[in-house]
Amino acid sequence: MTRAALLCLTLTALLTLTGAGKVFKWTDKDGNVHYGDSVPPEYADQVFGTGEAPDEDSEDLAKAEQDEQDRILLKTYLTVADIERVRDRRVGQLKARQEVTERYIGNLNDRLGELEALAAEASVDPDTGESMDPPVDVMFDIQQVKDSIKVYEDRVARNRSEQRVIEDKFANDISRFRELKGLPEEPPAGDSVSQETAVSESR
């Protein structure tokens, strides 16, 4: 009997014994997987229900995942400033990498301009002034440089996209952290300036 078949029979038996109630899955400290209608307290944080109606089970799983994310968030950071420091470091690394790539693209464009000028010059016979085919090696180099520019421009685009994803994720983390800690949402920059102005005027 295959392992998959044995697992299926085990789950079927468990569902029958529990009256099609909720069956839980957990892994013990030795890496062994267990199924049952209850879970030892020390493994409660890794519970996954397998025997409920799909909708209810999905809701329970989503809540369990959110609870776990909240637990990690609160365990990882003590203040909003901590989250902002990690965000700024991650974004800063991406920006530094992007600046290097963009400088290299600039160098490639300079090289492309030189090659195209060389090709244009070589396309005219210096004695007769008639048009000629540019040297094959120069045209090959031009194509190579164009291909390299495309590769690095795609890399810059991916880098920018990754930066936006990171910024959005940290914005959500900060908002959720404030909610869990009972902190007020940070006012928009304009509102903050207005409040500071109002305080200054009142003085």
Secondary structure, 3 states (H helix, E strand, C coil): CCHHHHHHHHHHHHHHHCCCCCCEEEECCCCCEEEECCCCHHHHHHCEECCCCHHHHHHHHHHHHHHHHHHHHHHHCCCHHHHHHHHHHHHHHHHHHHHHHHHHHHHHHHHHHHHHHHHHHHCECCCCCCECCCCHHHHHHHHHHHHHHHHHHHHHHHHHHHHHHHHHHHHHHHHHHHHHHCCCCCCCHHHHHHHHHHHHHHC
